[in-house]
Amino acid sequence: MKYLSICSIAFMNLISVSIVCFILSLNFLLNDMIYFIEWELVSLNSISIVMTFLFDWMSLLFMSFVLMIASLVIYYSKEYMSADININRFIMLVLMFVMSMMLLIISPNLISILLGWDGLGLVSYCLVIYFQNIKSYNAGMLTALSNRIGDVALLLAIAWMLNYGSWNYIFYLEIMQNEFEMNIIGVLVMLAAMTKSAQIPFSSWLPAAMAAPTPVSALVHSSTLVTAGVYLLIRFNILLSNSLLGQFLLLLSGLTMFMAGLGANFEFDLKKIIALSTLSQLGLMMSILSMGFYKLAMFHLLTHALFKALLFMCAGAIIHNMNNSQDIRLMGGLSIHMPLTSACFNVSNLALCGMPFLAGFYSKDLILEIVSMSNINMFSFFLYFFSTGLTVCYSFRLVFYSMTGDLNCSSLNMLNDEGWIMLRGMLGLLFMSIIGGSMLNWLIFSTPDMVCLPINMKMLTLFVCISGGLIGYMISLSNLYSVNKSHKFYNLSVFMGSMWFMPFISTYGIICFPLNYGQVVYKSFDQGWSEYFGGQYLYKKLVNYSQMLLLMHNNSLKIYLMLFVLWILILLSFLILL
Amino acid sequence: MAQVPLAIVSHKRQVCSLYKRALRNLEAWYDRRDVYRYRAVQMRARFDENKNKDVAEGMRLLASGQKELFENKHFQPRNFANSPGGCAFEREVILPDWVLDYWHPLEKAQYPEYFAKREQRKKEYVAWWEKQYGKPDPSDLGHH
């Protein structure tokens, strides 16, 4: 009898639930329905503990996308992780992750959001440290601790929410939006979302988390976990629109987008380039959200999830074939050796760039046009368009490095497209990456937005994309006598290639002062005063006392007699006095 | 501790090490093979130029070479995936079999059948070994 593998079982379950969720979401969308399910857990006298679930088109659609990507990723893992001895643990962890995500998506209540949120943090830590080398442990620690800041912020928000008597934020958002308490909750929720979505200054964990196995990166660090922050803010969007908070977030997310785009151009690790590209797209979502267009953010979140998961899966297939090597300098000419994987890779890359009629085009173009129509300052406008150009630039650089030219890898490497299970998983997402954008565009925006722009502005997006692509091609170009361009501008390259030194600042930068302080305290207190007056002093005194006692016990008849007389005198004096 | 020199490294070995590191650095900067070869040949020529210098001059050149390498080090050096510094280095830890022998008796008691079989197999293995190679020399057992 042939047994079904855990991957196949999980795949079938998840994909069927995903289809059901998708159909339900269409129903909810078309009929404009929202279901609020209250499940009373405990009712004791007047105290009732109620679990609330919110089902609207947004949560159902997001759920169906998460489940679909998760199912395909699990299907893909069947081959990718086939040599792994702990595959059952791996699949269980991925399923736990999906559960936490589901809980987060359908919660209109801060407590249950925290449950899902913490579940995500914990499981993502376990998944990052799945491979047991030191790099993974360090990356896991950075991930877990960065996300912990967000967890604490959510906990503080829960404490503040006690002012209102319940944690169902959804009831209070609109009526309380100008209250001081609500603003504090807004700040805390924004902080939590910024840590989860890796916005500046919490960006360093996302590229570090690439130490996880590639299917995990495809599911967790591209399409679902990191978008949890964006999703949370979509739910809290009322607090962001037309407020100082929104402006602040716009600046930070714009900078994140810019920083990640620049960093990806100087990165050589295939997975880290894609991670930085994710960071850049997260910045885009956050920034359009902070301008008040939450539906656009949701739209981009969903399309991005599709093509980014595919991009990661292709990267995984390449890495798998390259014997775990992730350096793009070792790749080249893959389009000849792995044509199908390369085709998927290119489609997802083009979708990321906003190539017309692929998934990314619909959301990205719409976002940029809305930005062009809005009143935002020149700096933010520059960040938006420059980052779009950078996206195309690093995508073309990546394609140039890995797909064209000669193979730079060590010899005797068998490169081929033979992983049919992996390919099937990728082809499933390929289909969605092509049609996903138009489908969602027609579904979510039943009446299209009126975009009215002068021809120059309309063409600006196209112009930055084409010039970005050209620059990407040009900087990758090298001939026999060329000097490496980043070698010429060494300091600048190091600065940009290391995410503006953010990984150093958020690790060494934070731990540096406590460690130095600890050293001082250890030296002058633990080993200094505390030792002198504590351990050593006590020891010396005890030695002295015991020496004195020894002296007394030295069988000295005089001392005994003197003590005897002394006692008699004391007793007598007591007798007389009493 | 890493900086403490544990052995005297000859000048020749230091130069060879510098040459190798310089080539690896060039490999990181120039990723296309033909470009790298061109640079590598130039680098070799630079080393060959100073082949027969006296010791004092050689040491000065070595120091300046090391400084130059440090100043031109790639910010993301190209590492082999399974070597130290690479992304897949020590990725999967396979615990050695003898770890099970160090389990606490209470832990072992949770899997009685497994450990009974394990002890039996150990005995069989020792018997097989002694049949194959004879009894070990008692003087060899001193390291235990």
Interface residues (C-beta under 8 A of the other chain):
Chain A: D84 I85 F131 Q132 N133 I134 K135 S136 A211 F266 E267 F268 D269 M322 N323 N324 S325 Q326 D327 R329 L330 Y401 G405 D406 N408 S478 N479 L480 Y481 S482 N484 H487 Y490 S493 V494 G497 S498
Chain B: E27 A28 W29 Y30 D31 R32 R33 D34 V35 Y38 N72 F75 Q76 R78 N79 F80 A81 N82 G86 C87 A88 F89 E90 R91 E92 V93
